[in-house]
Amino acid sequence: MSIKKKTLVDTNVILRFLLNDNPNQAQEAEDLFEKAENNQLEIPDIIIAELIFVLLSVYKLSRRDIVEKIRAVVEHPKFMVNKKIINFALDEFLSKNISFVDGYLVALAKTRRGIDLFTFDKKLMNVLKK
């Protein structure tokens, strides 16, 4: 049985799937992913940000492990994700040791024409200048 329409996927569903800390819910998530067509499951950018926050602050995973897990989600064919911006932001998050949200802002500022970033964050401004 397949899913009939596009479906938004919440943070907790992806967490259960990635961490398998609740086997029943992890299996439900896996079943959903298997039934979906390519690009049928939408993961908004804000969900990626929340995933990273939870994996970092609650589960205490390293940045490298987090990026590895998030990239697996971003590249999964069933998920519709803003791949260009999210991957750019993940690169900044990992290589520049800035928050994912700051990395996301850098990604937007560097990939969109005619857009500037105004911030009082000196570290963020230094990243933007590079």
N, CA, C and O atoms as a Tinker XYZ file with bonds, in Angstrom:
   520  protein
     1  N      0.840000   -1.184000    0.000000    73     2
     2  CA     0.000000    0.000000    0.000000    64     1     3
     3  C      0.881000    1.242000    0.000000    63     2     4     5
     4  O      1.800000    1.354000    0.812000    81     3
     5  N      0.609000    2.161000   -0.893000    73     3     6
     6  CA     1.428000    3.371000   -0.976000    64     5     7
     7  C      0.716000    4.551000   -0.323000    63     6     8     9
     8  O     -0.473000    4.492000   -0.010000    81     7
     9  N      1.464000    5.600000   -0.133000    73     7    10
    10  CA     0.927000    6.832000    0.431000    64     9    11
    11  C      0.284000    7.609000   -0.709000    63    10    12    13
    12  O      0.831000    7.654000   -1.812000    81    11
    13  N     -0.873000    8.222000   -0.458000    73    11    14
    14  CA    -1.630000    8.856000   -1.534000    64    13    15
    15  C     -1.228000   10.286000   -1.839000    63    14    16    17
    16  O     -1.443000   10.750000   -2.958000    81    15
    17  N     -0.654000   10.998000   -0.887000    73    15    18
    18  CA    -0.282000   12.387000   -1.153000    64    17    19
    19  C      1.016000   12.739000   -0.440000    63    18    20    21
    20  O      1.534000   11.973000    0.372000    81    19
    21  N      1.522000   13.917000   -0.770000    73    19    22
    22  CA     2.745000   14.382000   -0.105000    64    21    23
    23  C      2.504000   14.435000    1.398000    63    22    24    25
    24  O      1.404000   14.737000    1.862000    81    23
    25  N      3.558000   14.134000    2.143000    73    23    26
    26  CA     3.447000   14.072000    3.593000    64    25    27
    27  C      4.609000   14.822000    4.224000    63    26    28    29
    28  O      5.768000   14.600000    3.874000    81    27
    29  N      4.292000   15.708000    5.154000    73    27    30
    30  CA     5.324000   16.375000    5.947000    64    29    31
    31  C      5.786000   15.410000    7.032000    63    30    32    33
    32  O      4.970000   14.749000    7.674000    81    31
    33  N      7.081000   15.335000    7.228000    73    31    34
    34  CA     7.641000   14.422000    8.230000    64    33    35
    35  C      8.205000   15.256000    9.381000    63    34    36    37
    36  O      9.017000   16.157000    9.170000    81    35
    37  N      7.765000   14.943000   10.592000    73    35    38
    38  CA     8.184000   15.675000   11.785000    64    37    39
    39  C      9.539000   15.167000   12.292000    63    38    40    41
    40  O      9.982000   14.067000   11.961000    81    39
    41  N     10.156000   15.990000   13.084000    73    39    42
    42  CA    11.473000   15.697000   13.651000    64    41    43
    43  C     11.504000   14.364000   14.388000    63    42    44    45
    44  O     12.432000   13.575000   14.206000    81    43
    45  N     10.497000   14.110000   15.217000    73    43    46
    46  CA    10.531000   12.897000   16.043000    64    45    47
    47  C     10.493000   11.623000   15.206000    63    46    48    49
    48  O     11.038000   10.602000   15.626000    81    47
    49  N      9.866000   11.658000   14.040000    73    47    50
    50  CA     9.830000   10.485000   13.161000    64    49    51
    51  C     11.240000   10.186000   12.636000    63    50    52    53
    52  O     11.680000    9.037000   12.621000    81    51
    53  N     11.925000   11.230000   12.213000    73    51    54
    54  CA    13.282000   11.054000   11.688000    64    53    55
    55  C     14.238000   10.627000   12.803000    63    54    56    57
    56  O     15.104000    9.778000   12.593000    81    55
    57  N     14.077000   11.217000   13.982000    73    55    58
    58  CA    14.919000   10.822000   15.119000    64    57    59
    59  C     14.753000    9.345000   15.454000    63    58    60    61
    60  O     15.741000    8.637000   15.650000    81    59
    61  N     13.502000    8.874000   15.520000    73    59    62
    62  CA    13.276000    7.459000   15.836000    64    61    63
    63  C     13.936000    6.567000   14.798000    63    62    64    65
    64  O     14.531000    5.544000   15.136000    81    63
    65  N     13.830000    6.958000   13.529000    73    63    66
    66  CA    14.431000    6.183000   12.443000    64    65    67
    67  C     15.956000    6.179000   12.550000    63    66    68    69
    68  O     16.582000    5.126000   12.426000    81    67
    69  N     16.554000    7.347000   12.780000    73    67    70
    70  CA    18.013000    7.456000   12.838000    64    69    71
    71  C     18.612000    6.786000   14.065000    63    70    72    73
    72  O     19.680000    6.179000   13.989000    81    71
    73  N     17.924000    6.897000   15.193000    73    71    74
    74  CA    18.493000    6.441000   16.464000    64    73    75
    75  C     17.999000    5.067000   16.905000    63    74    76    77
    76  O     18.654000    4.396000   17.702000    81    75
    77  N     16.862000    4.653000   16.395000    73    75    78
    78  CA    16.246000    3.377000   16.776000    64    77    79
    79  C     16.164000    3.234000   18.296000    63    78    80    81
    80  O     16.372000    2.147000   18.835000    81    79
    81  N     15.860000    4.331000   18.979000    73    79    82
    82  CA    15.754000    4.303000   20.436000    64    81    83
    83  C     14.349000    3.918000   20.906000    63    82    84    85
    84  O     14.119000    3.718000   22.099000    81    83
    85  N     13.431000    3.820000   19.977000    73    83    86
    86  CA    12.094000    3.298000   20.224000    64    85    87
    87  C     11.795000    2.374000   19.044000    63    86    88    89
    88  O     11.299000    2.829000   18.013000    81    87
    89  N     12.091000    1.086000   19.186000    73    87    90
    90  CA    12.004000    0.168000   18.043000    64    89    91
    91  C     10.649000    0.153000   17.327000    63    90    92    93
    92  O     10.605000    0.046000   16.102000    81    91
    93  N      9.550000    0.259000   18.071000    73    91    94
    94  CA     8.236000    0.260000   17.423000    64    93    95
    95  C      8.061000    1.481000   16.530000    63    94    96    97
    96  O      7.613000    1.361000   15.390000    81    95
    97  N      8.412000    2.651000   17.046000    73    95    98
    98  CA     8.287000    3.869000   16.245000    64    97    99
    99  C      9.305000    3.886000   15.108000    63    98   100   101
   100  O      9.009000    4.380000   14.019000    81    99
   101  N     10.485000    3.358000   15.349000    73    99   102
   102  CA    11.493000    3.276000   14.282000    64   101   103
   103  C     10.971000    2.417000   13.133000    63   102   104   105
   104  O     11.181000    2.737000   11.963000    81   103
   105  N     10.292000    1.329000   13.476000    73   103   106
   106  CA     9.721000    0.455000   12.443000    64   105   107
   107  C      8.586000    1.154000   11.693000    63   106   108   109
   108  O      8.475000    1.018000   10.475000    81   107
   109  N      7.748000    1.898000   12.408000    73   107   110
   110  CA     6.678000    2.658000   11.748000    64   109   111
   111  C      7.261000    3.682000   10.779000    63   110   112   113
   112  O      6.755000    3.863000    9.672000    81   111
   113  N      8.322000    4.344000   11.204000    73   111   114
   114  CA     8.982000    5.325000   10.331000    64   113   115
   115  C      9.537000    4.631000    9.095000    63   114   116   117
   116  O      9.362000    5.111000    7.975000    81   115
   117  N     10.201000    3.510000    9.299000    73   115   118
   118  CA    10.768000    2.768000    8.172000    64   117   119
   119  C      9.670000    2.308000    7.212000    63   118   120   121
   120  O      9.840000    2.369000    5.994000    81   119
   121  N      8.548000    1.849000    7.762000    73   119   122
   122  CA     7.418000    1.431000    6.921000    64   121   123
   123  C      6.904000    2.600000    6.081000    63   122   124   125
   124  O      6.626000    2.440000    4.892000    81   123
   125  N      6.779000    3.762000    6.697000    73   123   126
   126  CA     6.346000    4.960000    5.970000    64   125   127
   127  C      7.309000    5.264000    4.832000    63   126   128   129
   128  O      6.885000    5.512000    3.704000    81   127
   129  N      8.596000    5.244000    5.125000    73   127   130
   130  CA     9.604000    5.576000    4.115000    64   129   131
   131  C      9.568000    4.578000    2.955000    63   130   132   133
   132  O      9.729000    4.957000    1.795000    81   131
   133  N      9.357000    3.307000    3.277000    73   131   134
   134  CA     9.311000    2.281000    2.226000    64   133   135
   135  C      8.089000    2.434000    1.330000    63   134   136   137
   136  O      8.169000    2.175000    0.130000    81   135
   137  N      6.962000    2.851000    1.895000    73   135   138
   138  CA     5.715000    2.987000    1.129000    64   137   139
   139  C      5.686000    4.231000    0.252000    63   138   140   141
   140  O      4.933000    4.289000   -0.719000    81   139
   141  N      6.489000    5.208000    0.583000    73   139   142
   142  CA     6.456000    6.488000   -0.131000    64   141   143
   143  C      7.130000    6.382000   -1.496000    63   142   144   145
   144  O      8.032000    5.572000   -1.710000    81   143
   145  N      6.667000    7.217000   -2.400000    73   143   146
   146  CA     7.322000    7.380000   -3.694000    64   145   147
   147  C      8.483000    8.359000   -3.510000    63   146   148   149
   148  O      8.577000    9.022000   -2.477000    81   147
   149  N      9.355000    8.449000   -4.495000    73   147   150
   150  CA    10.445000    9.426000   -4.437000    64   149   151
   151  C      9.883000   10.840000   -4.319000    63   150   152   153
   152  O      8.908000   11.186000   -4.986000    81   151
   153  N     10.497000   11.644000   -3.477000    73   151   154
   154  CA    10.126000   13.041000   -3.225000    64   153   155
   155  C      8.710000   13.218000   -2.685000    63   154   156   157
   156  O      8.131000   14.296000   -2.822000    81   155
   157  N      8.151000   12.196000   -2.083000    73   155   158
   158  CA     6.794000   12.300000   -1.543000    64   157   159
   159  C      6.787000   12.750000   -0.082000    63   158   160   161
   160  O      5.787000   13.280000    0.402000    81   159
   161  N      7.884000   12.542000    0.607000    73   159   162
   162  CA     7.980000   12.913000    2.016000    64   161   163
   163  C      8.766000   14.212000    2.126000    63   162   164   165
   164  O      9.953000   14.262000    1.802000    81   163
   165  N      8.101000   15.252000    2.582000    73   163   166
   166  CA     8.744000   16.568000    2.642000    64   165   167
   167  C      9.312000   16.830000    4.032000    63   166   168   169
   168  O      8.649000   16.630000    5.050000    81   167
   169  N     10.558000   17.284000    4.039000    73   167   170
   170  CA    11.209000   17.673000    5.287000    64   169   171
   171  C     11.574000   19.148000    5.171000    63   170   172   173
   172  O     12.549000   19.496000    4.503000    81   171
   173  N     10.796000   20.022000    5.819000    73   171   174
   174  CA    11.101000   21.455000    5.766000    64   173   175
   175  C     12.452000   21.764000    6.423000    63   174   176   177
   176  O     12.919000   21.027000    7.291000    81   175
   177  N     13.056000   22.851000    5.996000    73   175   178
   178  CA    14.363000   23.261000    6.527000    64   177   179
   179  C     14.354000   23.379000    8.050000    63   178   180   181
   180  O     15.337000   23.038000    8.708000    81   179
   181  N     13.253000   23.859000    8.605000    73   179   182
   182  CA    13.176000   24.045000   10.052000    64   181   183
   183  C     13.276000   22.699000   10.788000    63   182   184   185
   184  O     13.765000   22.645000   11.916000    81   183
   185  N     12.817000   21.627000   10.156000    73   183   186
   186  CA    12.922000   20.288000   10.752000    64   185   187
   187  C     14.382000   19.843000   10.787000    63   186   188   189
   188  O     14.823000   19.229000   11.758000    81   187
   189  N     15.123000   20.151000    9.738000    73   187   190
   190  CA    16.559000   19.829000    9.726000    64   189   191
   191  C     17.260000   20.573000   10.864000    63   190   192   193
   192  O     18.092000   20.000000   11.567000    81   191
   193  N     16.920000   21.848000   11.038000    73   191   194
   194  CA    17.521000   22.636000   12.122000    64   193   195
   195  C     17.195000   22.025000   13.485000    63   194   196   197
   196  O     18.063000   21.929000   14.353000    81   195
   197  N     15.947000   21.615000   13.665000    73   195   198
   198  CA    15.567000   21.008000   14.942000    64   197   199
   199  C     16.268000   19.662000   15.148000    63   198   200   201
   200  O     16.697000   19.353000   16.259000    81   199
   201  N     16.387000   18.870000   14.094000    73   199   202
   202  CA    17.117000   17.597000   14.186000    64   201   203
   203  C     18.537000   17.820000   14.692000    63   202   204   205
   204  O     19.005000   17.134000   15.601000    81   203
   205  N     19.206000   18.787000   14.090000    73   203   206
   206  CA    20.590000   19.071000   14.475000    64   205   207
   207  C     20.659000   19.540000   15.920000    63   206   208   209
   208  O     21.528000   19.105000   16.675000    81   207
   209  N     19.753000   20.422000   16.306000    73   207   210
   210  CA    19.726000   20.912000   17.679000    64   209   211
   211  C     19.554000   19.755000   18.668000    63   210   212   213
   212  O     20.276000   19.676000   19.662000    81   211
   213  N     18.607000   18.867000   18.399000    73   211   214
   214  CA    18.332000   17.748000   19.307000    64   213   215
   215  C     19.503000   16.764000   19.338000    63   214   216   217
   216  O     19.904000   16.312000   20.411000    81   215
   217  N     20.046000   16.433000   18.179000    73   215   218
   218  CA    21.175000   15.492000   18.138000    64   217   219
   219  C     22.400000   16.050000   18.861000    63   218   220   221
   220  O     23.157000   15.300000   19.477000    81   219
   221  N     22.591000   17.351000   18.786000    73   219   222
   222  CA    23.733000   18.001000   19.431000    64   221   223
   223  C     23.508000   18.183000   20.931000    63   222   224   225
   224  O     24.373000   17.836000   21.734000    81   223
   225  N     22.355000   18.724000   21.310000    73   223   226
   226  CA    22.146000   19.104000   22.706000    64   225   227
   227  C     21.587000   17.985000   23.581000    63   226   228   229
   228  O     21.942000   17.889000   24.756000    81   227
   229  N     20.731000   17.151000   23.036000    73   227   230
   230  CA    20.128000   16.085000   23.839000    64   229   231
   231  C     20.937000   14.790000   23.748000    63   230   232   233
   232  O     21.235000   14.162000   24.764000    81   231
   233  N     21.287000   14.400000   22.526000    73   231   234
   234  CA    21.982000   13.121000   22.328000    64   233   235
   235  C     23.503000   13.254000   22.331000    63   234   236   237
   236  O     24.219000   12.253000   22.303000    81   235
   237  N     23.990000   14.488000   22.364000    73   235   238
   238  CA    25.431000   14.771000   22.491000    64   237   239
   239  C     26.281000   14.116000   21.401000    63   238   240   241
   240  O     27.409000   13.695000   21.660000    81   239
   241  N     25.746000   14.031000   20.194000    73   239   242
   242  CA    26.519000   13.486000   19.078000    64   241   243
   243  C     27.538000   14.511000   18.604000    63   242   244   245
   244  O     27.343000   15.714000   18.773000    81   243
   245  N     28.601000   14.042000   18.024000    73   243   246
   246  CA    29.609000   14.949000   17.469000    64   245   247
   247  C     29.052000   15.613000   16.210000    63   246   248   249
   248  O     28.119000   15.103000   15.590000    81   247
   249  N     29.622000   16.732000   15.849000    73   247   250
   250  CA    29.206000   17.425000   14.623000    64   249   251
   251  C     29.371000   16.512000   13.408000    63   250   252   253
   252  O     28.512000   16.481000   12.527000    81   251
   253  N     30.456000   15.785000   13.367000    73   251   254
   254  CA    30.708000   14.884000   12.234000    64   253   255
   255  C     29.620000   13.811000   12.137000    63   254   256   257
   256  O     29.106000   13.544000   11.051000    81   255
   257  N     29.270000   13.197000   13.273000    73   255   258
   258  CA    28.215000   12.176000   13.271000    64   257   259
   259  C     26.867000   12.772000   12.867000    63   258   260   261
   260  O     26.096000   12.148000   12.137000    81   259
   261  N     26.597000   13.971000   13.344000    73   259   262
   262  CA    25.341000   14.639000   12.992000    64   261   263
   263  C     25.280000   14.902000   11.496000    63   262   264   265
   264  O     24.273000   14.609000   10.851000    81   263
   265  N     26.342000   15.449000   10.951000    73   263   266
   266  CA    26.366000   15.750000    9.514000    64   265   267
   267  C     26.196000   14.468000    8.703000    63   266   268   269
   268  O     25.485000   14.459000    7.698000    81   267
   269  N     26.837000   13.403000    9.127000    73   267   270
   270  CA    26.707000   12.116000    8.430000    64   269   271
   271  C     25.248000   11.647000    8.421000    63   270   272   273
   272  O     24.737000   11.216000    7.388000    81   271
   273  N     24.587000   11.732000    9.573000    73   271   274
   274  CA    23.190000   11.301000    9.664000    64   273   275
   275  C     22.270000   12.204000    8.844000    63   274   276   277
   276  O     21.377000   11.718000    8.150000    81   275
   277  N     22.485000   13.506000    8.922000    73   275   278
   278  CA    21.616000   14.438000    8.195000    64   277   279
   279  C     21.825000   14.300000    6.694000    63   278   280   281
   280  O     20.861000   14.358000    5.930000    81   279
   281  N     23.049000   14.119000    6.266000    73   279   282
   282  CA    23.295000   13.935000    4.821000    64   281   283
   283  C     22.595000   12.675000    4.296000    63   282   284   285
   284  O     22.101000   12.664000    3.168000    81   283
   285  N     22.553000   11.627000    5.106000    73   283   286
   286  CA    21.840000   10.413000    4.690000    64   285   287
   287  C     20.358000   10.715000    4.465000    63   286   288   289
   288  O     19.747000   10.183000    3.538000    81   287
   289  N     19.794000   11.552000    5.299000    73   287   290
   290  CA    18.394000   11.959000    5.137000    64   289   291
   291  C     18.242000   12.845000    3.905000    63   290   292   293
   292  O     17.360000   12.621000    3.076000    81   291
   293  N     19.100000   13.846000    3.789000    73   291   294
   294  CA    19.013000   14.807000    2.679000    64   293   295
   295  C     19.138000   14.105000    1.332000    63   294   296   297
   296  O     18.453000   14.474000    0.377000    81   295
   297  N     19.994000   13.111000    1.245000    73   295   298
   298  CA    20.237000   12.428000   -0.028000    64   297   299
   299  C     19.278000   11.267000   -0.296000    63   298   300   301
   300  O     19.304000   10.680000   -1.377000    81   299
   301  N     18.450000   10.939000    0.664000    73   299   302
   302  CA    17.494000    9.839000    0.492000    64   301   303
   303  C     16.469000   10.223000   -0.573000    63   302   304   305
   304  O     15.882000   11.302000   -0.489000    81   303
   305  N     16.241000    9.375000   -1.566000    73   303   306
   306  CA    15.359000    9.744000   -2.679000    64   305   307
   307  C     13.890000    9.940000   -2.295000    63   306   308   309
   308  O     13.156000   10.607000   -3.024000    81   307
   309  N     13.457000    9.389000   -1.195000    73   307   310
   310  CA    12.049000    9.529000   -0.799000    64   309   311
   311  C     11.744000   10.912000   -0.226000    63   310   312   313
   312  O     10.590000   11.337000   -0.186000    81   311
   313  N     12.804000   11.616000    0.222000    73   311   314
   314  CA    12.606000   12.891000    0.908000    64   313   315
   315  C     12.779000   14.080000   -0.022000    63   314   316   317
   316  O     13.722000   14.144000   -0.810000    81   315
   317  N     11.858000   15.009000    0.087000    73   315   318
   318  CA    11.970000   16.277000   -0.617000    64   317   319
   319  C     12.572000   17.272000    0.381000    63   318   320   321
   320  O     11.941000   17.650000    1.368000    81   319
   321  N     13.800000   17.680000    0.095000    73   319   322
   322  CA    14.568000   18.544000    0.995000    64   321   323
   323  C     15.248000   19.617000    0.151000    63   322   324   325
   324  O     15.571000   19.389000   -1.015000    81   323
   325  N     15.462000   20.777000    0.744000    73   323   326
   326  CA    16.175000   21.874000    0.095000    64   325   327
   327  C     17.672000   21.515000    0.081000    63   326   328   329
   328  O     18.457000   22.072000    0.849000    81   327
   329  N     18.052000   20.582000   -0.797000    73   327   330
   330  CA    19.382000   19.967000   -0.759000    64   329   331
   331  C     20.529000   20.962000   -0.886000    63   330   332   333
   332  O     21.491000   20.892000   -0.121000    81   331
   333  N     20.445000   21.876000   -1.829000    73   331   334
   334  CA    21.557000   22.804000   -2.067000    64   333   335
   335  C     21.860000   23.627000   -0.814000    63   334   336   337
   336  O     23.009000   23.699000   -0.378000    81   335
   337  N     20.840000   24.239000   -0.246000    73   335   338
   338  CA    21.040000   25.100000    0.930000    64   337   339
   339  C     21.427000   24.268000    2.154000    63   338   340   341
   340  O     22.340000   24.639000    2.891000    81   339
   341  N     20.745000   23.157000    2.370000    73   339   342
   342  CA    21.040000   22.329000    3.551000    64   341   343
   343  C     22.461000   21.778000    3.484000    63   342   344   345
   344  O     23.179000   21.823000    4.483000    81   343
   345  N     22.883000   21.263000    2.338000    73   343   346
   346  CA    24.252000   20.743000    2.222000    64   345   347
   347  C     25.290000   21.839000    2.419000    63   346   348   349
   348  O     26.311000   21.616000    3.069000    81   347
   349  N     25.039000   23.016000    1.865000    73   347   350
   350  CA    25.946000   24.158000    2.059000    64   349   351
   351  C     26.013000   24.502000    3.549000    63   350   352   353
   352  O     27.099000   24.697000    4.096000    81   351
   353  N     24.853000   24.575000    4.200000    73   351   354
   354  CA    24.804000   24.902000    5.627000    64   353   355
   355  C     25.507000   23.835000    6.467000    63   354   356   357
   356  O     26.185000   24.161000    7.440000    81   355
   357  N     25.350000   22.572000    6.098000    73   355   358
   358  CA    26.047000   21.492000    6.815000    64   357   359
   359  C     27.559000   21.623000    6.677000    63   358   360   361
   360  O     28.297000   21.393000    7.635000    81   359
   361  N     28.020000   21.993000    5.480000    73   359   362
   362  CA    29.457000   22.214000    5.280000    64   361   363
   363  C     29.966000   23.317000    6.204000    63   362   364   365
   364  O     31.018000   23.175000    6.827000    81   363
   365  N     29.218000   24.413000    6.290000    73   363   366
   366  CA    29.612000   25.534000    7.153000    64   365   367
   367  C     29.574000   25.129000    8.627000    63   366   368   369
   368  O     30.485000   25.455000    9.388000    81   367
   369  N     28.532000   24.427000    9.021000    73   367   370
   370  CA    28.369000   23.941000   10.396000    64   369   371
   371  C     29.559000   23.080000   10.814000    63   370   372   373
   372  O     30.059000   23.197000   11.934000    81   371
   373  N     30.002000   22.227000    9.916000    73   371   374
   374  CA    31.094000   21.309000   10.229000    64   373   375
   375  C     32.462000   21.973000   10.128000    63   374   376   377
   376  O     33.295000   21.812000   11.020000    81   375
   377  N     32.697000   22.706000    9.067000    73   375   378
   378  CA    34.050000   23.224000    8.819000    64   377   379
   379  C     34.359000   24.534000    9.539000    63   378   380   381
   380  O     35.517000   24.804000    9.856000    81   379
   381  N     33.349000   25.343000    9.797000    73   379   382
   382  CA    33.598000   26.657000   10.411000    64   381   383
   383  C     33.266000   26.697000   11.897000    63   382   384   385
   384  O     33.460000   27.718000   12.558000    81   383
   385  N     32.759000   25.563000   12.423000    73   383   386
   386  CA    32.386000   25.482000   13.835000    64   385   387
   387  C     31.406000   26.586000   14.236000    63   386   388   389
   388  O     31.562000   27.231000   15.272000    81   387
   389  N     30.401000   26.784000   13.397000    73   387   390
   390  CA    29.330000   27.726000   13.708000    64   389   391
   391  C     28.038000   26.938000   13.862000    63   390   392   393
   392  O     27.977000   25.761000   13.507000    81   391
   393  N     27.014000   27.583000   14.387000    73   391   394
   394  CA    25.734000   26.892000   14.531000    64   393   395
   395  C     25.164000   26.565000   13.155000    63   394   396   397
   396  O     25.528000   27.187000   12.157000    81   395
   397  N     24.272000   25.591000   13.112000    73   395   398
   398  CA    23.639000   25.258000   11.837000    64   397   399
   399  C     22.850000   26.447000   11.314000    63   398   400   401
   400  O     22.852000   26.711000   10.112000    81   399
   401  N     22.180000   27.163000   12.195000    73   399   402
   402  CA    21.393000   28.329000   11.766000    64   401   403
   403  C     22.304000   29.381000   11.144000    63   402   404   405
   404  O     21.957000   29.962000   10.115000    81   403
   405  N     23.452000   29.633000   11.744000    73   403   406
   406  CA    24.403000   30.570000   11.136000    64   405   407
   407  C     24.904000   30.032000    9.796000    63   406   408   409
   408  O     25.050000   30.788000    8.836000    81   407
   409  N     25.163000   28.742000    9.733000    73   407   410
   410  CA    25.567000   28.127000    8.472000    64   409   411
   411  C     24.492000   28.266000    7.410000    63   410   412   413
   412  O     24.791000   28.471000    6.234000    81   411
   413  N     23.251000   28.154000    7.826000    73   411   414
   414  CA    22.108000   28.306000    6.923000    64   413   415
   415  C     22.056000   29.739000    6.386000    63   414   416   417
   416  O     21.827000   29.957000    5.197000    81   415
   417  N     22.268000   30.704000    7.270000    73   415   418
   418  CA    22.291000   32.110000    6.831000    64   417   419
   419  C     23.433000   32.361000    5.853000    63   418   420   421
   420  O     23.253000   33.065000    4.859000    81   419
   421  N     24.597000   31.797000    6.124000    73   419   422
   422  CA    25.733000   31.922000    5.199000    64   421   423
   423  C     25.364000   31.308000    3.852000    63   422   424   425
   424  O     25.640000   31.890000    2.803000    81   423
   425  N     24.746000   30.142000    3.886000    73   423   426
   426  CA    24.338000   29.474000    2.644000    64   425   427
   427  C     23.385000   30.351000    1.841000    63   426   428   429
   428  O     23.542000   30.489000    0.628000    81   427
   429  N     22.408000   30.939000    2.503000    73   427   430
   430  CA    21.468000   31.819000    1.800000    64   429   431
   431  C     22.174000   33.043000    1.235000    63   430   432   433
   432  O     21.956000   33.419000    0.084000    81   431
   433  N     23.020000   33.661000    2.054000    73   431   434
   434  CA    23.708000   34.882000    1.621000    64   433   435
   435  C     24.656000   34.621000    0.453000    63   434   436   437
   436  O     24.822000   35.476000   -0.417000    81   435
   437  N     25.274000   33.451000    0.432000    73   435   438
   438  CA    26.251000   33.159000   -0.624000    64   437   439
   439  C     25.637000   32.558000   -1.886000    63   438   440   441
   440  O     26.273000   32.567000   -2.940000    81   439
   441  N     24.427000   32.042000   -1.799000    73   439   442
   442  CA    23.839000   31.392000   -2.978000    64   441   443
   443  C     22.739000   32.202000   -3.645000    63   442   444   445
   444  O     22.381000   31.921000   -4.789000    81   443
   445  N     22.204000   33.181000   -2.970000    73   443   446
   446  CA    21.152000   34.006000   -3.566000    64   445   447
   447  C     21.740000   35.316000   -4.053000    63   446   448   449
   448  O     22.453000   36.005000   -3.324000    81   447
   449  N     21.437000   35.638000   -5.258000    73   447   450
   450  CA    21.931000   36.903000   -5.823000    64   449   451
   451  C     21.180000   38.080000   -5.221000    63   450   452   453
   452  O     19.976000   38.021000   -4.975000    81   451
   453  N     21.926000   39.142000   -4.993000    73   451   454
   454  CA    21.312000   40.384000   -4.538000    64   453   455
   455  C     20.813000   40.363000   -3.112000    63   454   456   457
   456  O     19.954000   41.163000   -2.743000    81   455
   457  N     21.341000   39.452000   -2.301000    73   455   458
   458  CA    20.926000   39.413000   -0.901000    64   457   459
   459  C     22.153000   39.580000   -0.010000    63   458   460   461
   460  O     23.194000   38.962000   -0.236000    81   459
   461  N     22.012000   40.409000    0.985000    73   459   462
   462  CA    23.054000   40.623000    1.983000    64   461   463
   463  C     22.551000   40.117000    3.327000    63   462   464   465
   464  O     21.353000   39.904000    3.517000    81   463
   465  N     23.470000   39.929000    4.243000    73   463   466
   466  CA    23.111000   39.544000    5.602000    64   465   467
   467  C     23.542000   40.661000    6.537000    63   466   468   469
   468  O     24.694000   41.094000    6.508000    81   467
   469  N     22.628000   41.121000    7.353000    73   467   470
   470  CA    22.931000   42.115000    8.366000    64   469   471
   471  C     22.898000   41.402000    9.708000    63   470   472   473
   472  O     21.886000   40.808000   10.080000    81   471
   473  N     24.008000   41.463000   10.432000    73   471   474
   474  CA    24.105000   40.809000   11.732000    64   473   475
   475  C     25.084000   41.572000   12.615000    63   474   476   477
   476  O     25.963000   42.279000   12.123000    81   475
   477  N     24.920000   41.420000   13.910000    73   475   478
   478  CA    25.886000   41.961000   14.864000    64   477   479
   479  C     26.900000   40.890000   15.285000    63   478   480   481
   480  O     27.811000   41.173000   16.063000    81   479
   481  N     26.747000   39.687000   14.785000    73   479   482
   482  CA    27.598000   38.548000   15.118000    64   481   483
   483  C     28.912000   38.647000   14.334000    63   482   484   485
   484  O     28.942000   38.403000   13.128000    81   483
   485  N     29.991000   39.008000   15.028000    73   483   486
   486  CA    31.291000   39.209000   14.368000    64   485   487
   487  C     31.845000   37.911000   13.784000    63   486   488   489
   488  O     32.426000   37.921000   12.699000    81   487
   489  N     31.671000   36.803000   14.489000    73   487   490
   490  CA    32.152000   35.517000   13.980000    64   489   491
   491  C     31.441000   35.170000   12.669000    63   490   492   493
   492  O     32.065000   34.700000   11.718000    81   491
   493  N     30.153000   35.404000   12.637000    73   491   494
   494  CA    29.380000   35.133000   11.426000    64   493   495
   495  C     29.824000   36.038000   10.279000    63   494   496   497
   496  O     29.941000   35.579000    9.143000    81   495
   497  N     30.066000   37.287000   10.557000    73   495   498
   498  CA    30.533000   38.219000    9.517000    64   497   499
   499  C     31.897000   37.786000    8.978000    63   498   500   501
   500  O     32.150000   37.893000    7.778000    81   499
   501  N     32.770000   37.302000    9.850000    73   499   502
   502  CA    34.078000   36.809000    9.398000    64   501   503
   503  C     33.933000   35.597000    8.484000    63   502   504   505
   504  O     34.663000   35.469000    7.501000    81   503
   505  N     33.007000   34.718000    8.799000    73   503   506
   506  CA    32.753000   33.556000    7.939000    64   505   507
   507  C     32.249000   34.022000    6.575000    63   506   508   509
   508  O     32.651000   33.484000    5.544000    81   507
   509  N     31.387000   35.001000    6.573000    73   507   510
   510  CA    30.830000   35.518000    5.314000    64   509   511
   511  C     31.892000   36.153000    4.428000    63   510   512   513
   512  O     31.804000   36.079000    3.202000    81   511
   513  N     32.884000   36.769000    5.033000    73   511   514
   514  CA    33.929000   37.464000    4.262000    64   513   515
   515  C     34.876000   36.498000    3.567000    63   514   516   517
   516  O     35.564000   36.883000    2.622000    81   515
   517  N     34.921000   35.261000    4.016000    73   515   518
   518  CA    35.866000   34.279000    3.454000    64   517   519
   519  C     35.326000   33.665000    2.192000    63   518   520
   520  O     35.985000   32.821000    1.585000    81   519
